[in-house]
Amino acid sequence: MAVTSSARVQHAQRVEFLRQNADRLVIDGDVHPTDRKTLPAAVRQRIESDANYYHGRPLLTENLFARMEQAGIDMALCWQNPAVLQYGDDQKQNAELLTAANQQIAALAREHPERVIPAGWTDPKALGVDAAIALARRCVEEFGMPVVKMNPAQNQYPIDSDEVAQVVDVIVGLGAVPAFHFGSDTPFTPAEGLARIAKRNPDSPVIGVHMGGGGGNFVDAEPTYQAARQIGLENPNIFFVLSAKRDVHIESALITYANAGRPFSRNLGAGSDAPYADMVFSYGAFRALFAALGDGQTYGDPRLAAKPDLFDEEMVSGFMGGNLARLIADASERILSRSDNQ
């Protein structure tokens, strides 16, 4: 299957918009919006009866853009919400459910192409490898998605398994970017596993969402945080979205990668992980942190004392959206080019 005419238009328009606006865009690189009518009955009842229920409480699409405005966010990289997608034992049925969830994200992006970057989701365990590959292809070639994600923690499979590698190779072959929940919350996503995935296709980017965060407790997460920072410096094709990550490690990552210079300083992007974190809080914190980092002489880090202008406008705008915008534009261009050469 080649890229459909509709998907081709979406990819092309996205490239043009992101190329023109990359340096001014604020992008949330990790958002899980949900259409109210798709909520399972039990989840709907829970959120309607308990205003304090937030773990898995959906960010409804009807509230998405108002929340983005409140947070000062121009665009959001959106994928389905795994908390409201309930897998069963039937792989075919799981494939149908996940396909529908991807289609909802694709529809949202078609309606709001300058606000939503659609990202796909597949699962070689819940769907089986063949169906996972088929869905990844549809995400890129039919739904117009430049990124396809897998979540080994959610469904308990190793990030560097042979099944995952097969899916990754197809995503990369299409020109798209494979992405992973990469956290310290389960043993299925160790840093060395993500590094092996990156080394498998060293000339193609891979996104590690959370950079080792994602819900692990502070003590147990520490080794993964440290290892995540190092593998990114050893594999320049790893791009990290700093969502659901402990604040002091966000600071450490930013200073380390800014000090390392390109390409590493362009391999970080901001994210909230909404609804598992609050957009307004997250982006208020990012802006306050950058204001402080900009005062390098008094911040207290020796690297900033040596380079007080390290966090200049280019570095800040890149992290807040420009880096991810360029990554996405590059992906959509590759997808179109490879489709043309088939």
C-alpha positions in Angstrom: 0.0 0.0 0.0 1.3 3.4 -1.0 0.6 6.7 0.8 -3.0 7.6 0.0 -3.8 10.9 -1.6 -5.4 12.2 1.6 -2.4 11.2 3.7 -0.1 12.7 1.1 -1.9 16.1 1.4 -1.7 15.9 5.2 2.0 15.1 5.2 2.8 17.8 2.7 0.8 20.5 4.5 2.4 19.5 7.8 5.9 19.9 6.3 5.1 23.4 5.0 3.5 24.6 8.2 6.2 23.2 10.5 9.1 24.5 8.3 7.6 28.0 8.3 6.8 28.1 12.0 9.2 25.8 13.8 11.0 28.6 15.7 7.9 30.1 17.1 5.8 27.1 18.0 5.3 25.8 21.5 4.5 22.0 21.1 3.4 19.5 23.8 5.1 16.3 22.7 3.0 13.9 24.7 -0.8 14.2 24.8 -3.6 11.6 25.0 -7.0 13.1 24.1 -10.1 11.0 24.2 -13.5 11.4 22.6 -16.2 11.3 25.2 -18.4 8.9 23.2 -15.6 6.3 23.1 -15.2 6.0 26.8 -15.9 2.5 28.3 -19.0 2.6 30.5 -17.0 1.9 33.7 -14.6 4.8 33.0 -17.4 7.2 32.1 -19.2 6.3 35.3 -16.1 6.8 37.3 -15.2 10.3 36.0 -18.8 11.4 36.2 -19.2 10.3 39.8 -15.7 11.2 41.2 -14.3 14.6 40.4 -11.0 13.6 42.1 -10.4 10.6 39.9 -7.3 11.5 37.8 -5.3 8.4 37.2 -6.5 7.7 33.7 -9.1 10.5 33.8 -9.4 11.4 30.1 -8.5 14.7 28.6 -11.6 15.0 26.6 -11.2 16.3 23.1 -13.9 18.9 23.8 -11.5 20.4 26.4 -8.2 20.0 24.6 -7.9 23.3 22.8 -9.0 25.4 25.8 -6.4 23.7 28.0 -3.8 24.3 25.3 -4.7 28.0 25.3 -4.4 28.1 29.1 -1.0 26.5 28.9 0.3 28.7 26.0 0.7 25.6 23.7 0.3 26.0 20.0 0.4 22.4 18.9 0.1 18.9 20.5 1.6 15.6 19.4 -1.4 13.4 20.1 -1.9 9.7 20.4 -4.5 7.4 21.9 -5.0 7.0 25.7 -4.1 3.5 26.7 -6.1 3.8 30.0 -9.4 3.9 28.1 -8.5 1.2 25.6 -9.3 -2.2 27.2 -7.5 -5.1 25.5 -8.9 -8.6 25.7 -7.7 -12.1 24.7 -8.8 -11.8 21.0 -5.9 -10.3 19.0 -8.2 -9.5 16.1 -10.6 -7.6 18.3 -7.7 -5.8 19.9 -6.6 -4.7 16.4 -10.0 -3.4 15.7 -10.1 -1.4 18.9 -6.6 0.1 18.5 -7.4 0.9 14.8 -10.5 2.8 15.9 -8.5 4.7 18.5 -5.9 5.7 15.9 -8.6 6.8 13.5 -10.0 9.1 16.1 -6.6 10.8 16.5 -6.3 11.0 12.8 -9.7 12.6 12.5 -8.9 15.2 15.1 -5.7 16.2 13.2 -7.6 16.5 9.9 -10.0 18.9 11.6 -7.2 20.9 13.3 -4.1 20.5 11.2 -2.3 23.4 12.7 -3.0 22.4 16.3 -2.7 18.6 16.3 0.2 16.4 15.1 -1.3 12.9 14.9 0.8 10.0 16.1 -0.1 6.3 15.8 0.0 3.4 18.2 0.6 -0.3 17.6 1.3 -3.3 19.8 3.0 -6.5 18.7 1.8 -8.5 21.7 -1.9 -7.5 21.9 -2.3 -7.6 18.1 0.3 -10.1 17.0 3.3 -9.0 14.9 1.6 -9.2 11.5 -1.4 -7.1 12.6 0.9 -4.7 14.4 2.9 -4.1 11.3 -0.3 -3.7 9.2 -1.6 -1.1 11.6 1.7 0.8 11.6 1.5 0.9 7.9 -2.0 2.3 8.0 -1.1 4.9 10.5 1.6 6.2 8.2 0.2 5.6 4.7 -3.5 6.1 5.3 -3.9 8.1 8.5 -1.1 10.6 7.7 0.9 9.9 10.9 4.6 10.6 11.0 5.2 8.8 14.3 4.1 5.4 15.5 4.4 4.5 19.2 4.6 1.3 21.2 4.2 0.9 25.0 6.1 -2.1 26.2 5.3 -1.2 29.9 1.6 -1.2 29.3 1.4 -4.6 27.8 4.5 -6.2 29.3 6.9 -7.1 26.5 10.6 -6.2 26.2 11.3 -3.0 24.3 14.1 -4.8 22.3 12.3 -8.1 21.5 12.5 -9.6 18.1 8.8 -8.8 17.6 9.3 -5.1 18.4 12.4 -5.0 16.1 10.3 -6.3 13.2 7.7 -3.5 13.7 10.4 -0.9 14.1 12.1 -1.9 10.9 8.8 -1.4 9.0 8.2 2.0 10.6 11.7 3.2 9.8 11.4 1.8 6.2 8.3 3.9 5.6 10.3 7.0 6.7 8.3 7.5 9.9 9.7 7.7 13.5 9.2 4.8 16.0 8.4 6.0 19.5 8.3 4.2 22.8 7.1 4.7 26.3 10.5 4.6 27.9 10.2 4.7 31.7 11.4 3.3 34.9 8.0 2.1 35.9 8.5 -1.5 34.7 11.4 -3.8 33.8 10.3 -3.9 30.2 12.0 -0.6 29.1 15.6 -0.6 30.3 17.9 2.0 28.9 20.1 -0.6 27.3 17.0 -1.9 25.4 16.2 1.5 23.9 19.9 1.8 23.0 19.8 -1.5 21.1 16.7 -0.3 19.2 18.6 3.0 18.3 21.7 1.1 17.2 19.5 -1.1 14.9 18.8 1.9 12.7 21.5 4.4 13.6 20.7 6.8 10.8 17.0 7.1 11.7 15.5 8.8 14.7 13.7 7.1 17.6 11.7 8.8 20.3 12.0 7.9 23.9 9.0 9.4 25.7 9.7 10.3 29.4 13.5 9.8 29.1 13.3 7.2 31.9 10.5 8.7 33.9 7.0 7.6 33.3 5.9 6.8 36.9 8.8 5.0 38.6 9.4 5.9 42.2 12.3 8.3 42.9 14.7 5.7 44.4 14.1 2.9 41.9 14.0 5.3 38.9 17.5 6.9 39.6 19.6 4.3 37.7 17.3 4.5 34.7 17.4 8.3 34.7 21.2 8.3 34.8 21.5 5.6 32.1 18.9 7.4 29.9 20.9 10.6 29.9 24.1 8.6 28.9 22.6 6.6 26.1 21.3 9.7 24.5 24.8 11.1 24.4 26.1 7.9 22.8 23.3 7.6 20.3 22.6 10.9 18.5 19.5 9.4 16.8 17.6 9.2 20.1 15.2 12.1 20.7 13.7 12.4 24.2 10.4 14.0 25.2 10.7 15.2 28.7 7.3 14.4 30.1 6.4 12.6 33.3 10.0 13.0 34.5 11.3 14.2 37.8 12.0 17.9 37.7 15.6 17.8 38.9 16.4 15.3 36.1 14.7 17.5 33.6 17.1 20.2 34.7 20.1 17.9 34.5 19.1 16.7 31.1 18.7 20.2 29.7 22.0 21.5 31.0 23.9 18.3 29.9 22.5 18.3 26.4 22.8 22.1 25.9 26.5 21.9 27.0 27.1 19.0 24.7 26.0 21.1 21.7 24.5 19.8 18.4 23.1 17.4 17.6 22.4 16.6 21.2 21.0 20.0 22.1 18.4 19.5 19.5 17.4 16.0 20.8 15.1 17.2 23.6 11.5 18.4 23.5 8.9 19.4 26.1 5.8 17.3 26.9 3.1 17.0 29.6 1.8 13.5 29.3 -1.7 14.9 29.7 -4.0 13.8 31.2 -1.5 12.1 33.5 0.0 15.5 34.2 -1.4 19.0 33.8 -0.5 21.0 30.8 -0.8 24.4 32.5 1.4 23.3 35.4 4.0 21.6 33.2 4.5 24.5 30.8 4.5 27.1 33.5 7.3 25.1 35.1 9.2 24.8 31.8 9.0 28.6 31.3 10.1 29.4 34.9 13.0 26.9 34.7 14.3 28.5 31.4 14.0 32.0 32.9 16.3 30.8 35.8 18.7 28.9 33.5 19.1 32.0 31.4 20.8 33.7 34.4 23.8 31.4 34.0 26.2 33.4 36.2 24.1 33.0 39.4 22.3 29.7 38.8 24.9 27.6 40.6 25.8 25.0 38.0 29.5 25.2 36.9 28.6 24.5 33.3 26.4 27.6 33.3 29.0 29.6 35.1 31.5 28.7 32.3 28.9 29.4 29.6 26.4 31.8 31.0 24.6 32.3 27.6 24.1 28.6 27.1 20.3 28.9 27.2 19.9 31.5 24.5 16.7 32.0 22.5 17.6 29.3 20.0 18.1 26.6 22.7 14.9 27.6 24.5 12.7 27.8 21.4 14.1 24.5 20.2 13.2 22.7 23.4 9.7 24.3 23.7 8.8 23.2 20.2 11.3 23.8 17.4 13.3 20.6 17.8 10.2 18.4 17.6 8.8 20.4 14.8 11.9 19.8 12.7 11.9 16.1 13.6 8.3 15.7 12.5 8.8 17.7 9.3 11.8 15.6 8.4 9.7 12.4 8.9 6.8 13.6 6.7 9.3 14.5 4.0 10.9 11.1 4.2 7.5 9.4 4.0 6.6 11.3 0.9 10.0 10.8 -0.7 10.1 7.0 -0.1 6.5 6.6 -1.3 7.4 8.4 -4.5 10.4 6.1 -5.1 8.4 2.9 -4.6 
